[in-house]
Every structure is written in C-alpha cells, then in structure tokens.
Amino acid sequence: MQKGIDAFVKLQNSSPSVKESDAPTRPGGDGYETLPGQGVSILVDVQNMYYAARNLYNSKLEFSKLLKLITRGRRLTRAIAYIVERPGMEQTKFVEVLRRNGFEVRKKMIVERSDGSQRGDWNIGISLDASSISKHVDVIVLVTGDGDFVTLADHLRALGNRVEVASFYETTSNDLIRACDHYHRLNERVLLPGAQFQSPEEDEDELEDVAEDAFAEDAISVPTSRRKPSRSPIDDLDDED
C-alpha cells in the first residue's frame, strides 16, 4: 500500500508544470478569464450586426476592433464574415478589405419569393460551418443577436465546445444569451467614431456614403460624394474602403 502511495507522489512531483503561456489570464473588468492557447473561431452575421449598429448608434462596426476585443489574446484560428448580396450589388472592395484583415468571406444572393417578399440569411450556412469547425477549435464565437441560433449554441456545447456570443444587448435574444457560456456585450468600442448616417431611420436609398476604411489601420481617403440607387447594408460597408 505504501509503495503505491509513494509511486503516486513521485508521479505527481515529476509531472510537468503548467506553462505560463497556457495558464488562465487574470479576469478583466467583466470577470472573464481566457486561455492564451485556446483556439477560437469567430463567425459574424454581417446583416444582423449592420442593422443593430445602425439602429442603435447610427454607426457602423469597425471589424478590426471587433476581432481584437473578442479574441482577447487567444489563438484566432478562423474568422468568417457572412454577407447577403442583392442583384447588381458591387462589393468587391468591401470583400477585399475583410480578407486583408483576416476574414474569410461567404456570400449568398438574396432570394425573392413569388409574393414579392425577400429572403436572405445565413442561419443554415453558419450552423453547418460551426458544426464542421467545432472539432478543430476550443471556442466558437457567434457574432449575432439572432435567437434562431439558440439551437446551434446548445448543439456546440453538447459537442464540448465553449460557445460565446457577441452582440449589442438591446437587439439580442435573451434565449441566445442564456444559451452561451459567455456573452460579450458590445458597445461604442467596436464602432466607427461619429455618426455614419444622416439619421438612424433614413431610408436605404438615401444613406450617405462614408469613404473610410474601418478595417485597415492606415485608412486611405477617397471621394465621398457618390450615391447609389437601391442601397443595402453592404453598399454602406463597401464605402468604408
């Protein structure tokens, strides 16, 4: 019996200590702890977040700040932005800017039904991607306030992943907040400074173009007087290049 205890003690003493880089960081102001070695994937519902930022703050997301805030020094494995397109929409520059800042870009064309209504979301696509990615990462962050992702959050947690949600609290489903392991409550820290629209309630075809690169560290000035018919969230984001 004593030999067994002695062997156990010897094994404990000979076990490698936890590396400093793998140890939990001290919690920040929100009490949240991170592991620098954790692999994190961030999936952004661009359409949902665009309208939330516009309606709440009359502003737009600065995606480089968003990545930094959510990653918190952890190992970013993938960052994917999901975009809904309309026929004739030109967003090449916007996509280039996203890719330059580490995002993979998924695009889907909006579907017009026979009754004239339109349908365009990435709910199924995001769910499929998250499930595929889950086996390769520790943490999946859903950047959306859409309550349709509650089932996905439950599924990922059942698979053993840590699930985090980042969004603006006022436009986020309470059920989604309850379904995740940690909620990042976003605010002005991830937005472009100043008002980005003439007014929060203005019609899409009268939105003001803003020529500012919200994603690159050194922005390039370009003319800002262009106007386009039939504007959309991606039109305005494209103007930030």
Backbone torsions as a table, in degrees:
resi	resn	phi	psi	omega
1	MET	NA	-47.0	-179.3
2	GLN	-63.5	-36.4	178.6
3	LYS	-62.0	-38.2	180.0
4	GLY	-65.4	-42.4	179.1
5	ILE	-64.0	-44.1	179.8
6	ASP	-60.9	-38.6	179.9
7	ALA	-66.5	-39.0	179.5
8	PHE	-65.7	-44.1	178.4
9	VAL	-62.7	-41.7	179.1
10	LYS	-62.9	-39.4	179.7
11	LEU	-65.2	-41.6	178.7
12	GLN	-62.7	-43.9	-177.2
13	ASN	-68.6	-27.6	-178.1
14	SER	-90.3	-6.8	-178.8
15	SER	-69.1	140.3	-179.9
16	PRO	-64.8	139.7	179.9
17	SER	-74.9	159.2	179.6
18	VAL	-69.6	130.8	179.1
19	LYS	-65.9	147.6	-179.5
20	GLU	-60.2	-35.1	-178.4
21	SER	-70.0	-19.9	-179.4
22	ASP	-96.6	-6.5	-177.4
23	ALA	-76.8	149.8	179.4
24	PRO	-61.0	142.8	174.0
25	THR	-76.2	164.3	174.2
26	ARG	-69.8	145.5	-179.7
27	PRO	-64.2	146.2	176.4
28	GLY	-81.6	-162.3	-178.0
29	GLY	-62.5	-23.4	-180.0
30	ASP	-95.2	7.5	178.2
31	GLY	77.1	13.9	-174.1
32	TYR	-93.1	127.4	178.3
33	GLU	-103.8	145.6	177.7
34	THR	-128.9	158.6	172.4
35	LEU	-110.1	116.5	-178.0
36	PRO	-54.6	-29.3	-178.7
37	GLY	-83.4	-4.8	-178.2
38	GLN	-65.1	138.5	173.5
39	GLY	-88.8	126.1	-175.0
40	VAL	-123.0	134.1	171.3
41	SER	-117.8	136.5	-176.1
42	ILE	-118.7	123.7	-177.9
43	LEU	-115.8	118.6	-172.5
44	VAL	-109.6	120.9	172.9
45	ASP	-84.1	88.8	-171.5
46	VAL	-59.0	-45.0	-177.5
47	GLN	-59.3	-48.0	-178.9
48	ASN	-61.8	-44.8	-175.8
49	MET	-74.2	-31.1	177.8
50	TYR	-60.7	-51.5	-177.4
51	TYR	-67.3	-34.2	177.7
52	ALA	-63.0	-46.7	-179.9
53	ALA	-65.4	-39.4	-178.9
54	ARG	-67.8	-46.4	-175.2
55	ASN	-73.5	-33.5	-177.6
56	LEU	-85.3	-40.5	-170.6
57	TYR	-122.6	-0.2	-175.8
58	ASN	54.5	40.2	-174.1
59	SER	-144.0	-172.8	-178.6
60	LYS	-133.5	153.5	178.2
61	LEU	-69.5	142.5	169.1
62	GLU	-106.5	99.9	-167.3
63	PHE	-65.5	-28.0	177.0
64	SER	-64.8	-40.0	176.8
65	LYS	-66.9	-37.9	179.2
66	LEU	-59.9	-46.8	179.6
67	LEU	-60.5	-46.1	-177.7
68	LYS	-63.3	-42.2	-178.1
69	LEU	-65.1	-42.2	-176.1
70	ILE	-77.8	-39.1	-176.8
71	THR	-65.3	-42.3	175.9
72	ARG	54.3	42.4	176.8
73	GLY	82.3	-1.0	177.4
74	ARG	-79.6	175.0	-176.8
75	ARG	-87.3	107.1	179.6
76	LEU	-78.1	116.1	-179.0
77	THR	-92.5	-40.8	178.4
78	ARG	-151.3	145.8	172.7
79	ALA	-134.5	120.4	-174.5
80	ILE	-122.6	129.8	176.7
81	ALA	-107.9	128.9	-177.0
82	TYR	-106.7	121.0	-172.4
83	ILE	-119.4	140.5	173.3
84	VAL	-105.5	128.0	-177.8
85	GLU	-106.6	158.0	171.3
86	ARG	-117.4	154.7	178.8
87	PRO	-56.0	134.0	178.6
88	GLY	81.6	0.1	-178.4
89	MET	-76.2	132.2	178.5
90	GLU	-107.6	114.5	-177.8
91	GLN	-138.3	25.6	-178.7
92	THR	-57.5	-45.1	-178.2
93	LYS	-63.4	-41.2	179.7
94	PHE	-62.1	-43.9	179.3
95	VAL	-63.6	-41.2	178.7
96	GLU	-61.2	-41.2	180.0
97	VAL	-64.8	-43.7	178.1
98	LEU	-59.7	-46.5	-178.9
99	ARG	-65.3	-36.5	179.5
100	ARG	-64.6	-24.6	-179.4
101	ASN	-102.3	18.7	170.7
102	GLY	97.4	3.6	-179.7
103	PHE	-90.7	139.0	161.4
104	GLU	-84.9	148.2	-176.1
105	VAL	-121.3	127.8	173.7
106	ARG	-110.7	131.7	-178.8
107	LYS	-122.5	141.4	178.0
108	LYS	-139.1	137.2	179.4
109	MET	-81.6	137.3	178.3
110	ILE	-66.3	143.9	-176.8
111	VAL	-107.6	129.0	177.5
112	GLU	-101.2	123.6	-178.3
113	ARG	-80.9	169.0	-178.0
114	SER	-64.6	-26.2	179.8
115	ASP	-84.9	3.6	178.4
116	GLY	94.4	-14.3	178.3
117	SER	-74.4	160.9	-177.9
118	GLN	-120.8	147.7	-179.9
119	ARG	-132.4	126.4	177.7
120	GLY	-160.0	100.1	174.9
121	ASP	-149.1	167.7	-175.8
122	TRP	-112.8	21.3	-173.8
123	ASN	-55.7	-48.5	-179.0
124	ILE	-69.6	-43.9	-178.8
125	GLY	-61.7	-42.7	178.6
126	ILE	-64.4	-40.3	-179.9
127	SER	-64.2	-42.3	179.2
128	LEU	-65.9	-43.5	179.1
129	ASP	-63.3	-44.6	-178.8
130	ALA	-61.2	-40.7	179.5
131	SER	-65.5	-39.0	179.0
132	SER	-68.7	-39.0	-178.0
133	ILE	-73.7	-27.7	-169.0
134	SER	-53.6	-34.3	-177.0
135	LYS	-75.5	-9.6	-175.7
136	HIS	-109.5	-5.6	-176.8
137	VAL	-133.5	165.3	176.3
138	ASP	-90.1	-37.3	-172.1
139	VAL	-128.9	136.5	171.8
140	ILE	-121.2	126.8	179.9
141	VAL	-108.7	122.3	177.0
142	LEU	-98.1	116.0	-179.9
143	VAL	-97.5	89.5	-176.2
144	THR	-171.3	159.2	174.1
145	GLY	-112.5	7.5	-173.5
146	ASP	-74.0	120.5	179.6
147	GLY	-67.0	-11.4	177.4
148	ASP	-66.0	-14.0	-177.8
149	PHE	-92.8	7.8	178.0
150	VAL	-59.9	-46.6	-179.9
151	THR	-60.6	-39.9	177.8
152	LEU	-63.3	-44.3	179.6
153	ALA	-59.9	-43.7	178.5
154	ASP	-62.2	-41.7	-179.0
155	HIS	-64.2	-45.8	-179.0
156	LEU	-64.8	-39.1	178.1
157	ARG	-66.0	-36.5	177.9
158	ALA	-65.7	-28.2	177.6
159	LEU	-77.8	-11.5	178.4
160	GLY	105.7	4.1	179.0
161	ASN	-85.2	151.1	168.4
162	ARG	-83.7	129.9	-177.7
163	VAL	-113.7	126.6	177.0
164	GLU	-121.8	149.4	177.6
165	VAL	-123.6	135.8	176.5
166	ALA	-125.4	127.3	-178.3
167	SER	-171.7	-179.9	173.6
168	PHE	-89.3	123.4	-171.0
169	TYR	-54.7	-39.6	-174.3
170	GLU	-64.7	-21.6	-177.9
171	THR	-116.1	24.6	-175.5
172	THR	-114.9	139.7	176.9
173	SER	-65.1	129.9	176.4
174	ASN	-60.8	-35.6	179.3
175	ASP	-64.3	-36.3	178.9
176	LEU	-67.9	-40.1	178.0
177	ILE	-62.4	-42.5	-180.0
178	ARG	-68.6	-26.1	-175.6
179	ALA	-79.9	-15.0	-174.8
180	CYS	-99.0	166.5	178.1
181	ASP	-81.4	-30.9	177.5
182	HIS	-150.1	139.8	179.7
183	TYR	-113.4	123.6	175.3
184	HIS	-93.3	110.0	179.9
185	ARG	-85.5	106.4	-176.2
186	LEU	-80.1	154.0	177.5
187	ASN	-149.8	-153.9	-175.3
188	GLU	-62.5	-15.9	-178.1
189	ARG	-62.2	-23.9	-177.8
190	VAL	-106.9	17.6	-178.1
191	LEU	-112.4	158.6	170.5
192	LEU	-67.2	145.7	179.9
193	PRO	-71.3	143.7	176.9
194	GLY	79.5	169.3	179.1
195	ALA	-71.4	133.0	-178.6
196	GLN	-104.3	-4.6	179.4
197	PHE	-132.5	161.0	178.5
198	GLN	-63.3	-37.5	174.7
199	SER	-160.7	152.9	-176.8
200	PRO	-62.2	-24.9	-172.3
201	GLU	-102.9	5.2	-174.0
202	GLU	-64.8	155.2	-179.0
203	ASP	-70.9	150.1	-175.2
204	GLU	-59.6	-32.2	-175.9
205	ASP	-80.9	0.9	178.1
206	GLU	-119.7	12.5	-179.0
207	LEU	-67.1	139.4	-177.9
208	GLU	-78.8	135.5	175.8
209	ASP	-72.2	136.0	176.0
210	VAL	-122.7	110.6	-178.1
211	ALA	-90.5	83.4	178.7
212	GLU	-145.8	130.1	179.7
213	ASP	-79.4	104.6	-176.2
214	ALA	-83.5	-5.6	-171.7
215	PHE	-113.5	-25.2	-179.6
216	ALA	-94.4	149.8	-177.2
217	GLU	-68.1	-39.1	178.5
218	ASP	-109.4	99.9	-176.0
219	ALA	-73.2	152.8	-179.9
220	ILE	-115.4	127.2	-178.3
221	SER	-78.2	135.9	176.5
222	VAL	-139.1	163.3	-179.5
223	PRO	-56.5	145.4	-174.8
224	THR	-118.5	11.9	-171.9
225	SER	-94.0	1.2	-178.3
226	ARG	-67.6	148.4	169.8
227	ARG	-134.5	144.7	-178.0
228	LYS	-125.8	145.2	174.4
229	PRO	-74.6	159.6	174.1
230	SER	50.9	59.6	-176.2
231	ARG	-72.7	162.3	-179.6
232	SER	-147.9	171.3	176.7
233	PRO	-54.1	-39.0	-176.3
234	ILE	-73.6	-30.6	174.5
235	ASP	-56.3	-46.5	-177.6
236	ASP	-69.7	-38.8	177.8
237	LEU	-66.4	-35.1	178.4
238	ASP	-61.9	-34.3	-177.9
239	ASP	-69.1	-12.7	-178.7
240	GLU	-77.6	-8.6	-180.0
241	ASP	-75.2	NA	NA
